[in-house]
Amino acid sequence: MSSLRTPEGKRAYQEYLANSPVSDICALCDKPALRTFKLWKITENSFPYDLIAKEHHMLVPIRHTKEADLTVNEIMELSGIKNQIIEEDYDWIIEATLKNKSIPNHFHLHLLVGK
């Protein structure tokens, strides 16, 4: 499986990438929160993995940061969110490898409810 998106979803995502102006603005920083924690937020994924998921959200630190630069407090809160909230509401947590990250400079995890 080369994509977690349906052909239609993959096409929409590729069109978005091809037509988006190069910008220093991070798509995750301004994304509205579905749920907010002290240091993290859950947002909707605009281009979900619709081949395998009926719901696709992302967990992102509110602060624009790479994974390597997460603070101790961000890591601690992430652990609590993963062990309590995510476990109750989602089936999978997915993190893309570096070569597949479309937003490599803002750490994020994909939260999925399977089909």
C-alpha positions as CSV (number, residue, x, y, z in Angstrom):
1,M,0.0,0.0,0.0
2,S,1.7,3.2,-1.1
3,S,-0.9,5.6,0.3
4,L,-3.3,5.7,3.2
5,R,-5.6,7.9,1.1
6,T,-8.2,6.9,-1.5
7,P,-7.2,7.9,-5.1
8,E,-9.6,10.9,-4.7
9,G,-8.1,11.9,-1.4
10,K,-4.6,11.5,-2.8
11,R,-5.4,13.6,-5.8
12,A,-6.9,16.4,-3.7
13,Y,-3.8,16.4,-1.5
14,Q,-1.4,16.4,-4.4
15,E,-3.4,19.3,-6.0
16,Y,-3.2,21.2,-2.7
17,L,0.6,20.7,-2.6
18,A,1.1,21.7,-6.2
19,N,-1.1,24.9,-5.9
20,S,0.0,26.1,-2.4
21,P,2.3,29.0,-2.4
22,V,5.7,28.5,-0.7
23,S,5.3,30.1,2.7
24,D,7.0,30.4,6.0
25,I,3.6,30.1,7.7
26,C,3.0,26.7,9.3
27,A,-0.3,25.0,8.4
28,L,-0.5,23.5,11.9
29,C,0.1,26.6,14.0
30,D,-3.1,28.3,12.9
31,K,-5.3,25.3,12.6
32,P,-8.4,25.5,14.8
33,A,-8.4,23.2,17.8
34,L,-11.1,20.5,18.3
35,R,-9.7,20.1,21.8
36,T,-7.1,22.1,23.6
37,F,-4.8,21.0,26.4
38,K,-2.2,23.1,28.2
39,L,0.6,22.5,25.7
40,W,-1.1,20.5,23.0
41,K,-4.2,20.6,20.7
42,I,-6.1,18.1,18.6
43,T,-7.0,19.4,15.1
44,E,-8.9,18.0,12.1
45,N,-6.7,16.7,9.3
46,S,-7.7,18.5,6.0
47,F,-6.5,15.5,4.0
48,P,-7.4,12.4,6.0
49,Y,-6.2,8.9,5.5
50,D,-9.6,8.1,4.1
51,L,-8.7,4.7,2.8
52,I,-8.4,3.3,6.3
53,A,-10.0,5.9,8.7
54,K,-13.5,7.2,9.2
55,E,-12.1,9.9,11.5
56,H,-8.6,11.5,11.3
57,H,-7.3,14.1,13.7
58,M,-3.8,15.3,14.6
59,L,-2.2,15.9,17.9
60,V,0.2,18.8,17.7
61,P,2.1,20.9,20.3
62,I,0.7,24.4,20.4
63,R,4.2,25.7,20.2
64,H,5.8,25.3,16.8
65,T,8.6,22.8,17.4
66,K,10.3,19.7,16.1
67,E,10.1,16.5,18.1
68,A,13.7,16.8,19.2
69,D,13.0,20.2,20.7
70,L,10.0,19.2,22.8
71,T,10.3,20.4,26.4
72,V,10.1,18.0,29.4
73,N,6.6,19.5,30.2
74,E,5.4,18.9,26.6
75,I,6.7,15.3,26.7
76,M,5.0,14.7,30.1
77,E,1.7,16.1,28.9
78,L,1.9,14.1,25.7
79,S,2.4,10.9,27.7
80,G,-0.7,11.7,29.7
81,I,-2.8,12.5,26.6
82,K,-1.7,9.3,24.9
83,N,-2.4,7.2,28.0
84,Q,-5.8,8.7,28.9
85,I,-7.6,10.7,26.2
86,I,-6.3,9.1,23.0
87,E,-6.8,5.5,24.3
88,E,-10.5,6.3,24.9
89,D,-11.2,8.0,21.6
90,Y,-9.0,6.6,18.8
91,D,-7.9,3.2,17.4
92,W,-4.4,4.2,16.2
93,I,-1.7,6.7,16.6
94,I,0.5,7.1,13.4
95,E,3.7,9.1,13.0
96,A,5.1,9.4,9.5
97,T,8.8,8.8,8.9
98,L,10.8,11.8,8.1
99,K,10.8,11.1,4.3
100,N,6.9,11.1,4.4
101,K,6.3,14.1,6.6
102,S,4.7,17.0,4.8
103,I,5.2,19.3,7.7
104,P,8.5,18.2,9.2
105,N,9.2,21.3,11.3
106,H,6.0,21.0,13.5
107,F,5.8,17.7,15.3
108,H,2.5,16.0,15.0
109,L,0.9,12.6,15.5
110,H,-2.0,11.3,13.4
111,L,-5.0,10.0,15.4
112,L,-7.3,7.6,13.6
113,V,-10.6,5.9,14.1
114,G,-10.7,2.9,11.7
115,K,-13.3,2.1,9.2
